Amino acid sequence: MTRPASVVILAAGQGTRMKSALPKVLHEVCGRTLLDWVLDQALAIDPAKIVVVVGHGADQVRASVAGGPAADRVEFVVQEERKGTGHAMQVAATALGDDPGTVVVLYGDMPALRPTSLEVLVETAAELGDEGTAIFTALADDPRGFGRILRDEEGDFRAVREERDCSPEERAIPEVNTGVYAFPGKLLLDALPKLSNDNAQGEYYLTDVPVMLAAAGKPVECVLLEDLDETIGVNDLGHLAEARWVLQLRILEGHLANGVAIEDPATTYIDHGVTIGAGTRVLPCTVIRKGVTIGANCEVGPFTHLRVGTVLEEGAEVGNFTECKKSTVGAHAKAKHLSYLGDARVGARTNVGAGTIFANYDGKAKHVTEVGDDAFIGSGTIVVAPNSIGDGATTGAGAVVTRGANVGAGETWVGVPARKHTPATSGVAGEDRED
């Protein structure tokens, strides 16, 4: 694949229709921000430079990128006033240099574009030569605000007309502009100062740049995106939900292809970045958040919630209405019913009875409980952390194992508060009994 010199991500929008103080690009879909999804698109084509244009909540956006895989490759520029996409690119131009090569334009609120599709756009631009521009377009049943592609009598690209500026005839055109481009960098930089805001919005439209280039006789090629899901731009919470389902379905399909049996995909929620081994069964109404690792041949669900830091080792089973947070469930261990495992380390083959609570929070800090191999935690047990329960130990039903009790290996503890149980000796020493 031809390597583009630069990617510019437009991410300055406030997103007022989201009805949220959070910058639009920091809303999450399947465990990661909209911007993270788009940064992945950029990284997939391995550009020399990634420029992110920020505005509303700029410091929050910077902080969200810090520490991520793109952190060392992103340069931020601030669009103080939002005067349209063309103005955003004028601001970004300061970071592109005099000879930026091919410049790919992406949007921080467009998470469903596939990196493989973006590769096609870049290759198309390369095939057009040093002065060629490639544009992603789509055939939309409901254009909902997209600009329309206008063509000449020969069918070649002529212009993009923003919806607010369209005539009734132009509004009926089904081919729309997605706003994703691969520009020849030098021609882009020459065109940006010539943009005008003489339009219904009073804004500077980036869509005018390919119009200028086509009018100057430069090649402009429209690349049709067959999958309309890739064109989803998130402008409100309804769009966010739409994007979530598209990305969720891709995640589920990936796990299914890797040998994970997902009984009811419609009620299963798995975030990006979850690892699941082959042979594992995921039952209905299960939520698996980012940062979870599940081994092979496990069973999860139904109605299970696995949170960040949870590890299920091979053959582990976590079931009905059980929540795990930052806990390890050992190989072939079971926590099947109505339990909370918070900051716990549960050993191999241990059974966690129904209604068990690992009480990890003391009001100020979280604490860990260690449970050994082959232990049996009786139904309704509460284990107050920090604590430990040794190999082969047992707690009786309803036991409350108080903070720091530390049940020894092979011991049985019962009661409230729980105490070590010593079986009573039958009969009385030295006494003869007769029937």
Secondary structure by P-SEA (a helix, b strand, c coil): cccccbbbbbcccccccccccccccccccccccaaaaaaaaaaaacccbbbbbbccaaaaaaaaaccccccccbbbbbccccccaaaaaaaacccccccccbbbbbbcccccccaaaaaaaaaaaaaacccbbbbbbbbcccccbbbbbbbccccccccccccccccccccccccccccccccaaaaaaaaccccccccccccccccaaaaaaaaaccbbbbbbbcccccccccccaaaaaaaaaaaaaaaaaaaaaacccccccccccccccccccccbbbbcbbbbcccbbbccbbbbccbbbbcccbbbccbbbbccbbbbccbbbcccccccccccccbbbbcccbbbccccccccccccccbbbbbbcbbbbccbbbbccccccccbbbbcccccccccccccccbbbbcccccbbbbbbcccccccccc
